[in-house]
Amino acid sequence: MGKTLFDKIWDAHVVQNVEDGPTQLYIDRLYAHEVTSPQAFDTLRDKGIKAFRPDHIVAMPDHNTPSDQQERIDDPVGRKQVETLAANCNEFGIKHFAMGTKDNGIIHVVGPEKALSLPGMTIVCGDSHTSTHGAVGAIAMGIGTSEVAQVLASQCILQSKPKTMRINVEGELPEGTTAKDVALYIMAQMTTSGATGYAVEYAGSAVRNMSMEGRLTLSNLSIEMGSRAGLIAPDETTFAYLKGREYAPKGEAWDAAVTKWKELYSDADAVFDKEVTYRAEDIVPRITYGTNPGAGIAIDECVPALDSIPEEDREQFLGMLDYMQFQPGQKLEGTPVDYCFLGACTNGRIEDFRAFASVVKGRKKADNVVAWLVPGSWLVRQQIIDEGIDRILEEAGFELRLPSCSSCLAMNPDKVPAGKLSISTSNRNFVGRQGPGARTVLASPLVVAASAVTGVITDPRNL
């Protein structure tokens, strides 16, 4: 019987199998940021241990980084976390991309764009959206602080092997439908726990036709279904994206690497523990209506009616709607929005800004909207300027901000005030995620752009 892509990468990294226990797995790349790493470094310090392979580790602050200026961090807790990361990297000899430097950005944007994340790797970070890096054909998993300490000390981790699932999306996506819509659709079908215990491989013609930016968005949201990892087999699109990037192999080493990477696919006779298939033509622009990413609808649909919800789920359903200030059966298209956010490790890449600009070009930002347009890295920001997208945004009344996690989560100044409605390209719409009492509708860059110029939730196909 053949092997799945996940099995091939996993098996190549097994150091030993612990009897009746987890697998000791070798890790190729550890990413560290300012929030989950301090205690891990303290563990090494307390035990008198050095970082085992510091050259396999890259660190940068992103969660606490302001997007309006980066001369200072006013919040004392956030400032302390960023300063501590810099000091720890200096002490342990770890590559550190400091706030405000050209190498900095959101860790899940910088890793792939610098080719620090490569096909066939095992990649971990103390952040749930590490699954993003699986889009290049890698096993990428979020881990806890104690596990970060394991990797710092040994470049290995103890992990139980998950089951495997393949999600196929076949056919051609309709106009106006993006990778974000695909992810929101899958989550609505499978629920936010539908892939719990699995590593998911995305496949099918619609996935193969996605750009790398689209694939990174899709993999990013794997964790929102409960999946341990989300990966996509590398192909010519992957190789073209990675070639020539800063940390990619060069010359003969590149040719040798590509030859090896071409073996990274699920064999024709590989058997997955679960397999599902969706039709691309069924997926249209989507939005969420609740307080988890799976509570979503097509943008031209209504919030589910109460009698369509199983009786045992109605209390939770009504609780979500009460927080969001929506009603069962309500049509959300046309609902006024207060904030529009383009960015995050989900949609902070150059393709996302191109899409946003394609909608707002020749139009003006609605007066009632506060808009935060935040690149995922300094490289993305420079591309925006080089391509003249910044001028399109400025003419439409938008300000291009500085790279940061920004309004994805309430750990920096970009907080949505209580009660205000934000339409956001980020990955989570949990209660208070964008600020205490803030209400969040998740959507694609096209939907956010259309809403930003109309001032209400808007189907971009209507523009």
C-alpha positions in Angstrom: 0.0 0.0 0.0 1.3 3.4 -0.9 2.0 6.3 1.5 0.2 9.6 1.9 2.3 12.8 1.6 1.9 13.3 5.4 3.3 9.7 6.0 6.3 10.3 3.8 7.4 13.4 5.6 6.5 12.1 9.1 8.4 8.8 8.5 11.5 10.6 7.2 11.7 12.5 10.5 11.1 9.8 13.1 14.0 9.5 15.5 12.4 6.8 17.6 9.0 5.4 18.4 8.3 5.2 22.1 6.6 2.0 23.0 3.0 2.7 24.0 3.8 6.4 23.7 4.5 9.3 21.3 6.9 9.5 18.5 10.2 11.4 18.9 10.1 13.5 15.7 13.0 15.6 14.4 12.1 19.2 13.6 13.7 21.1 10.7 12.5 24.6 11.6 11.3 26.2 14.8 9.7 29.7 14.6 9.5 31.7 17.8 7.7 34.9 18.6 7.3 37.0 21.7 4.2 35.6 23.2 4.9 31.9 23.8 8.7 31.7 23.9 9.8 33.4 27.1 9.0 30.5 29.4 10.6 28.1 27.0 13.9 30.0 27.1 13.6 30.2 30.9 13.4 26.4 31.0 16.7 26.1 29.2 18.2 28.7 31.4 17.1 27.0 34.6 18.5 23.7 33.4 21.8 25.2 32.1 21.0 24.0 28.6 22.0 25.7 25.3 19.9 25.8 22.2 20.8 22.5 20.4 20.7 23.8 16.8 20.2 27.6 16.9 20.7 27.8 13.1 17.4 26.0 12.7 15.5 28.5 14.7 14.1 31.9 13.5 12.4 34.4 15.8 10.5 37.7 15.4 7.9 39.7 17.2 4.5 40.2 15.5 1.6 39.9 17.9 2.4 43.1 19.9 3.8 45.1 17.1 1.9 48.4 16.4 0.9 49.1 12.8 0.8 52.9 13.0 4.4 53.4 14.1 7.2 51.1 15.3 9.4 53.4 17.3 7.9 52.2 20.6 5.4 49.9 22.2 3.3 51.8 24.8 1.8 48.8 26.5 4.2 47.7 29.2 3.4 44.0 28.9 3.8 43.9 25.1 7.0 45.9 25.3 8.4 43.5 27.9 7.6 40.5 25.7 9.3 42.0 22.6 12.3 43.1 24.6 12.6 39.7 26.2 12.5 37.9 22.8 15.4 40.1 21.6 17.4 39.4 24.7 16.8 35.7 24.6 17.8 35.5 20.9 21.0 37.4 21.7 21.8 35.1 24.6 21.1 31.8 22.8 22.5 32.8 19.4 19.2 32.7 17.5 18.4 34.6 14.3 16.1 37.5 15.3 14.2 39.7 12.9 13.6 42.7 15.0 10.5 45.0 14.9 10.8 47.7 12.3 13.6 45.9 10.3 13.2 44.9 6.6 13.1 41.2 7.6 10.3 41.5 10.1 6.6 40.8 9.7 4.1 38.2 10.7 6.0 35.0 11.3 3.6 32.9 9.1 4.0 35.4 6.2 7.8 35.8 6.5 8.6 32.1 6.7 7.3 31.1 3.3 8.2 34.4 1.5 11.9 34.0 2.6 11.9 30.3 1.8 12.7 29.5 5.3 9.8 27.1 5.0 10.5 24.4 2.3 8.8 21.3 1.0 9.4 18.1 3.1 10.2 20.0 6.3 8.8 19.5 9.7 8.0 23.0 11.1 6.7 24.1 14.5 5.9 27.3 16.3 4.1 28.2 19.5 1.2 29.5 17.5 -1.9 27.7 16.3 -1.7 29.1 12.7 1.6 27.4 12.0 -0.4 25.2 9.7 0.0 28.0 7.2 3.5 26.7 6.2 2.0 23.3 5.2 1.0 25.0 1.9 4.6 24.5 0.6 4.4 20.8 1.2 5.5 20.5 4.8 4.2 19.2 8.1 3.6 22.4 10.1 2.1 22.3 13.6 1.4 24.7 16.4 2.8 23.6 19.7 2.7 24.6 23.4 5.4 26.4 25.4 6.7 23.2 27.0 7.1 21.7 23.5 8.9 24.9 22.3 11.4 24.2 25.1 11.8 20.6 23.9 12.7 21.7 20.4 15.1 24.4 21.7 16.9 21.8 23.7 16.9 18.9 21.4 15.6 19.9 17.9 13.0 17.1 18.5 9.5 16.9 19.8 7.3 14.2 21.3 4.1 13.9 19.2 1.4 11.3 18.7 0.9 10.7 15.0 -2.5 12.0 13.8 -4.8 10.3 11.5 -4.9 11.5 7.8 -7.7 13.1 5.9 -7.8 14.3 2.3 -10.1 17.1 1.3 -10.6 17.4 -2.4 -12.0 20.5 -4.1 -12.8 19.7 -7.7 -13.8 22.0 -10.5 -13.4 25.7 -11.2 -14.1 28.4 -8.6 -16.7 31.0 -9.7 -15.7 34.6 -10.3 -15.3 36.4 -7.0 -14.6 33.3 -5.0 -11.2 33.1 -3.3 -9.2 30.6 -1.2 -10.6 32.3 1.9 -14.1 31.5 0.7 -13.1 27.9 0.1 -11.8 27.6 3.6 -14.9 29.2 5.2 -17.1 26.9 3.1 -15.2 23.7 4.2 -15.4 24.8 7.8 -19.2 25.4 7.5 -19.6 21.9 6.1 -17.3 20.1 8.5 -17.8 22.3 11.6 -14.9 23.6 13.7 -14.2 20.2 15.1 -14.7 18.1 11.9 -11.0 17.5 11.4 -10.0 17.1 15.1 -7.3 14.4 15.4 -6.4 14.6 11.7 -3.7 16.0 9.5 -5.4 17.3 6.4 -4.1 17.2 2.8 -5.9 19.6 0.4 -6.1 18.3 -3.2 -8.2 18.5 -6.3 -8.2 20.6 -9.4 -9.4 23.8 -7.6 -6.5 23.5 -5.1 -3.9 22.8 -7.8 -5.1 25.9 -9.7 -4.6 28.1 -6.6 -1.7 30.5 -6.4 0.8 30.0 -3.5 -0.9 32.9 -1.7 -4.2 31.2 -2.0 -2.8 27.9 -0.7 -1.2 29.6 2.3 -4.6 31.1 3.1 -6.3 27.6 2.9 -3.6 25.9 5.0 -3.7 28.8 7.5 -7.3 28.0 8.4 -6.8 24.3 8.9 -6.6 24.7 12.6 -10.1 26.2 12.7 -11.5 22.8 11.8 -9.5 21.2 14.6 -6.9 19.8 12.3 -3.4 19.2 13.5 -1.8 20.3 10.2 -2.9 21.2 6.7 -0.6 20.5 3.8 -0.6 20.7 0.0 1.6 18.6 -2.3 4.4 20.8 -3.8 4.3 21.3 -7.6 5.5 23.7 -10.2 3.5 26.5 -8.6 5.4 25.8 -5.3 8.8 25.7 -7.0 8.2 28.9 -9.0 7.2 30.7 -5.8 10.2 29.6 -3.8 12.9 29.9 -6.5 15.3 32.7 -6.0 14.0 33.6 -2.5 16.5 34.6 0.2 16.9 31.2 1.9 16.0 28.9 -1.0 18.8 26.6 -2.2 20.8 28.0 -5.1 22.3 26.6 -8.2 22.9 22.9 -8.3 21.5 22.6 -4.7 18.2 24.0 -6.0 18.1 21.4 -8.8 18.8 18.6 -6.4 16.2 19.9 -4.0 13.5 20.1 -6.7 14.2 16.6 -7.8 13.7 15.4 -4.2 10.6 17.6 -3.7 8.9 16.1 -6.8 8.6 12.8 -4.8 6.5 14.5 -2.2 2.9 13.5 -3.1 0.4 10.9 -2.0 0.8 7.7 -3.9 -2.1 6.6 -6.1 -2.8 3.7 -3.8 -2.4 5.6 -0.6 -5.4 5.2 1.8 -6.5 8.0 4.0 -8.4 7.5 7.3 -11.1 9.9 5.9 -11.7 11.5 2.5 -14.2 14.1 1.4 -14.9 15.9 -1.8 -16.5 19.3 -2.5 -17.5 20.9 -5.8 -15.8 24.2 -6.5 -18.8 25.6 -8.4 -20.9 25.4 -5.1 -18.6 27.9 -3.4 -19.4 31.6 -3.6 -18.2 34.6 -1.6 -18.9 33.9 2.1 -19.2 35.7 5.5 -19.6 34.5 9.1 -22.5 35.4 11.3 -21.5 33.9 14.6 -18.5 33.6 17.0 -16.6 30.7 15.5 -15.3 30.5 11.9 -17.6 27.6 11.0 -20.7 29.7 11.6 -20.8 31.0 8.1 -23.1 31.5 5.1 -22.9 32.5 1.5 -23.0 36.3 1.4 -26.4 36.4 -0.3 -27.9 33.9 2.1 -29.7 34.6 5.4 -28.6 33.6 8.9 -30.1 30.2 9.6 -33.7 30.1 10.9 -34.1 28.9 14.4 -36.1 25.9 13.4 -33.2 24.7 11.2 -30.9 24.4 14.2 -31.0 21.1 16.2 -32.8 21.7 19.5 -29.7 20.8 21.5 -27.7 23.5 19.7 -30.2 26.3 19.9 -29.0 27.9 23.1 -25.5 28.2 21.8 -26.8 29.5 18.4 -28.9 32.2 20.1 -26.1 33.1 22.3 -23.8 33.8 19.3 -26.5 35.9 17.6 -27.1 37.8 20.8 -23.4 38.7 21.0 -23.3 39.6 17.3 -26.6 41.6 17.5 -28.0 39.5 14.6 -31.3 37.7 14.3 -32.3 34.2 13.1 -33.2 34.5 9.4 -31.7 37.9 9.0 -30.0 38.9 5.7 -26.6 40.3 6.5 -25.9 41.8 3.1 -26.5 45.5 3.5 -25.7 45.6 7.2 -23.6 48.7 8.1 -20.0 48.1 9.2 -17.8 50.2 11.4 -14.3 48.7 10.8 -12.7 47.0 7.8 -9.5 45.0 8.3 -7.2 43.7 5.5 -4.3 41.7 6.8 -3.2 38.9 9.3 -1.4 35.7 8.5 -4.5 34.7 6.6 -4.7 37.5 4.1 -1.8 39.9 4.5 0.1 38.9 1.3 0.6 40.8 -1.9 -2.1 38.9 -3.8 -4.6 40.0 -1.1 -3.7 43.7 -1.5 -3.9 43.4 -5.3 -7.4 42.0 -4.9 -8.5 44.7 -2.5 -7.1 47.4 -4.8 -8.9 45.9 -7.8 -12.2 46.6 -6.1 -11.5 50.1 -4.5 -9.8 51.5 -7.6 -11.7 54.5 -8.8 -14.0 54.4 -5.7 -13.8 56.1 -2.3 -13.8 54.7 1.2 -17.2 55.1 2.9 -17.2 57.9 5.5 -18.6 55.6 8.2 -15.8 53.1 7.9 -12.4 52.9 9.8 -10.1 50.9 7.6 -6.9 49.2 8.7 -4.8 47.9 5.7 -1.9 46.1 7.2 0.7 44.1 5.2 2.0 40.9 6.6 5.6 41.8 6.2 8.0 44.6 5.1 8.6 42.7 1.9 4.9 42.8 1.1 4.7 46.5 2.0 7.6 47.2 -0.4 5.8 45.2 -3.2 2.7 47.2 -2.6 4.7 50.4 -3.1 6.7 49.0 -6.1 3.5 48.0 -7.9 1.8 51.4 -7.2 -1.0 49.8 -5.2 -0.3 52.3 -2.4 -1.3 55.1 -4.7 -4.6 53.4 -5.7 -5.3 52.9 -2.0 -4.4 56.5 -1.1 -6.6 57.9 -4.0 -9.5 55.9 -2.6 -9.0 57.3 0.9 -7.1 54.4 2.5 -3.9 54.5 4.5 -1.3 51.8 4.2 -0.1 50.8 7.6 3.1 49.0 8.9 3.5 45.2 9.1 1.9 43.7 12.2 -0.6 41.1 13.3 -2.7 44.2 13.9 -6.4 43.8 14.3 -6.4 40.0 14.1 -6.2 39.9 17.9 -6.4 42.4 20.7 -2.7 42.4 21.7 -1.7 45.7 20.1 -3.3 49.2 19.6 -5.5 48.1 16.7 -8.5 47.1 18.8 -12.1 47.3 17.6 -14.2 49.1 20.2 -17.0 47.3 22.1 -20.2 46.9 20.1 -18.6 48.0 16.8 -18.9 45.6 13.8 -15.7 44.7 12.0 -15.5 42.9 8.7 -12.1 41.2 8.7 -9.8 39.0 6.6 -8.4 37.5 9.8 -8.9 33.9 10.9 -11.0 34.1 14.1 -14.2 35.7 15.1 -14.2 34.6 18.7 -15.9 36.8 21.4 -13.5 39.7 22.0 -10.9 38.5 19.5 -10.5 41.9 17.9 -11.2 43.8 21.2 -13.4 43.4 24.3 -17.0 43.4 23.1 -16.0 43.7 19.4 -18.1 41.9 16.8 -16.3 40.3 13.9 -17.5 39.0 10.5 -14.9 37.0 8.6 -14.6 37.5 4.9 -12.3 37.5 1.9 -10.2 40.6 0.8 -12.8 41.1 -2.1 -15.7 41.2 0.3 -13.9 43.5 2.8 -12.9 45.8 0.0 -16.5 46.0 -1.4 -17.8 46.7 2.2 -15.2 49.4 2.8 -16.3 51.5 -0.2 -20.1 51.0 0.4 -20.1 51.1 4.2 -22.2 48.0 4.4 -21.6 44.2 4.0 -21.4 44.0 0.2 -21.1 41.2 -2.3 -18.1 42.1 -4.5 -19.8 40.6 -7.5 -22.3 43.4 -7.4 -19.6 46.0 -7.9 
